[in-house]
Amino acid sequence: MPFQKKNNFVTTFLSVISIIALLLFSVRAYSMQVVKNKEEKSKNLFGAASTRTAVLKAPRGEILDCHGRQIAINRDGYNIVFNKAYIGDNLNDTILLLLKLCKQYDAEWVDELPMSAKSPYNFKKGESTDKLLKTLKLAHYATAQNCFDAMVKEYELEKYTKSEQRKIMGVRYSMQISDFSISYPFTLAEDVSTEFMRKISECSYLLEGVSVEVVPFREYADTTLAVNLIGTVGPIFEEDWQEYKAKGYSYNDKVGKSGIEKWAEEYLRGTDGEITYYLDANGKIISSEVTKEPIAGKTVMLSLDKNLQKKTQKSLAQKVKSLQSQGGSCKAACAVAIDIDTGKVLAAANYPSYDLATMNKNYNKLQSDPAKPLTNRAFHGVYPIGSTIKPAVAVAAIENNHYSKGETVNCVQVYKHFEDYTPRCMHFHGPMSLKNALAKSCNYFFFEMGKRVGATTLTDYFKQFGLGVKTGVEVDDSKGILIDPESDNVGGTTLQISIGQMNAFTPLQAANYVATLANGGTHYRASLINQIVSYDIGEIYKVIEPEVVNKIKIKESTLDAVKEGMLSVTEDGTGRAALGDYPIKVGGKTGTSQVNNAADHSIFIAFAPFDNPKIAISVVLENGASGFAAGSIVRDMLDAYFFADHANVTEDKSFVVLD
């Protein structure tokens, strides 16, 4: 009986093993058959022995203003491209013919060889040769002629003239360092003319591996609009190539280089598609198909108001030129407008500026211009803001019980509290209340307020208002200069910072300070972006919500007292000439800041409407001489904001092609 049980167990065990083996064999056979069928199907369908994929470029996302008006858009253009899978045995002849056509049709071609174009051949000054020597496997002491000879041999250029050799090797080297392959086609010339495109098509039988591709190109509706903020796109630099390559970029891709174009690169860049090439046993393409459609980049909607921006730029230019015609020394200006309830930048303008359409051609001239047109003064210009600091000093004085409503300070012109420092007021004002001190910009009154409050407390309030600290705006801005007072007893320092000297802030910070004051103490992070939407604007991907940085404790009575003084500035004070008759009540403050060996800067801050503030403004006229001089720019900006008919803006469809 035990033997029989054992025999049954062995029989059962062997049966199970047999069944498992049979199942595994069946699965393997089925798998091999399915795979083979798929391969045969693919081979029968395309006759292909192998496949390769290449990138289909996605259009870059667009940039619009807060009303959806176009700022940076795309247009179709033509590129001349080499596709490796189609190249024959006469690549050098093809390159030479193509370069002759480029010259005939005035098209620039890619030549990244750091060597002079004509004999005698030398390395180009200021360009690195490390990559060239590494590519050619030459020693670091190799000469330009050594490199030339090595390329003649490597690229099989012996039958050509020296001039032809140099032209061909320039393209061949550029192909080599750009990882030229079936997956990475090589773009020889970009944005060529329609005539050139047609000529390439006509000569296609002579140009193996050369094709014309329709690609999107960046274009700007107005090449002078907010150029310091919008930024530019450009080629990937050699030192950045590996980083971009790891992110899936191609060597010839364009990327954001500055401004919003750079900040929003991750949104503006689309998702590239793929085209699959089917190759025969000899590596020749026999067919192709789009296996992944490209997806356009997202559209960025800015907080900028295109109309307000254009008007501000125009007003700055007109004012500077007007002051110059009157013998003034003003050569530059800037202005910023901010939404009081969100911190969103509505306009940020500079004068002088430049035109994107000619920037590359005029770059050296722009860079050497003493007026610094390439500088974004609105975000990077750092200025003592003069008497426009006085509302903040008033807030600090009232909130810390150093000034009570109705109190007057007797201005006797010379402030003599400190023996070693006795500054003067511009006038002998006599008894001054806060309202009158703001309206008439009495330095004596604010010397006294500064002395009472102390430098340390004043500096803390300046920081709370966002002065002397980064604003958090998406593109780069300056921190400004905020001194660190040693103690409350530093007399000269205390008095100077209480009238806006020694410290220095950006116009963006100044506008945000006014917005914080006007809204009752909520300090927002400055921002240029409203939302990120789909390319067709049909879907919202991300809304950039207002971000509160901090809240300043300001009693309503304090706010009323300071704002009353700022209204008096525009109605019967130093800002009356510009805004005294304005149809909307405006709170403001003029300021002049001293400059060594030059005329004072003219500064104006404002908010409106007075009873329900919506917009805050700061304007700086470099060497504008007097604070009220900037008032006309404030008025122009308010006109554009309150009285422009946004609903009936006609979009300009005439675009300028960048050279």
Number of C-alpha atoms within 10 A of each C-alpha: 6 6 8 8 10 11 12 10 12 11 11 12 11 11 12 12 11 12 11 12 11 12 12 12 12 12 11 12 11 12 12 12 12 12 11 12 12 12 14 14 12 15 15 10 9 17 16 21 16 17 14 17 18 18 21 18 22 18 25 26 29 28 26 20 21 19 16 15 19 19 20 23 19 17 14 13 18 20 19 22 17 25 19 20 20 16 15 13 8 11 19 21 17 18 22 17 14 20 21 12 15 18 11 10 15 12 17 14 18 15 19 16 22 19 22 14 16 11 11 8 15 16 17 14 9 7 10 11 17 12 13 18 18 11 12 15 11 15 11 11 8 11 15 19 15 14 19 19 14 15 21 18 10 13 15 13 19 13 9 15 10 15 11 17 21 23 19 25 23 20 21 22 18 19 22 12 15 18 14 19 16 18 19 20 23 25 24 23 18 20 20 19 15 11 10 19 20 12 13 19 15 11 13 14 10 15 22 21 18 27 19 21 16 15 17 18 18 20 20 25 19 21 20 15 21 24 22 25 22 22 18 20 18 14 13 21 11 12 8 9 16 14 12 16 12 9 9 12 20 21 23 16 13 17 21 21 16 20 19 25 26 19 17 21 19 14 22 26 24 19 20 19 18 19 18 18 23 23 20 16 10 8 15 18 18 15 14 15 11 15 13 14 15 18 18 22 23 28 26 28 24 27 23 25 22 24 21 23 23 19 19 29 25 16 22 27 19 14 22 23 16 13 18 14 10 8 9 15 17 22 20 23 28 28 33 29 35 29 23 29 18 21 28 27 26 25 28 30 30 28 28 20 23 21 15 23 17 12 16 13 11 13 13 10 12 18 13 11 11 9 14 16 19 19 18 22 28 29 29 17 20 20 25 25 31 28 27 27 25 29 25 19 26 27 23 26 24 21 17 12 11 16 21 13 12 10 10 17 18 14 21 16 19 15 19 13 13 14 8 9 13 14 18 16 18 13 15 14 19 15 14 19 20 26 22 21 25 31 25 22 26 25 27 29 30 28 24 22 25 28 23 18 23 24 27 18 19 25 23 13 17 20 14 22 27 27 28 23 19 18 24 15 17 17 19 17 20 19 20 22 17 17 15 11 17 10 13 17 14 15 20 16 23 27 26 19 29 31 29 23 21 19 24 22 24 31 31 33 27 31 32 31 30 30 32 25 24 28 19 18 20 25 27 26 20 26 25 25 23 20 17 23 21 19 21 12 15 8 11 13 13 12 12 14 12 16 16 13 15 15 14 14 13 17 13 9 12 20 20 14 18 24 23 19 26 30 26 25 28 27 22 15 24 24 30 19 15 19 23 19 11 14 8 15 19 25 28 35 33 33 29 28 26 19 15 6 6 13 18 22 26 27 35 32 32 31 33 22 18 19 13 12 18 19 28 33 31 34 32 32 28 22 24 28 24 19 26 23 25 29 27 19 28 28 18 17 26 26 15 19 20 15 9 13 10 14 7 7 11 8 10 10 9 9 13 13 15 15 10
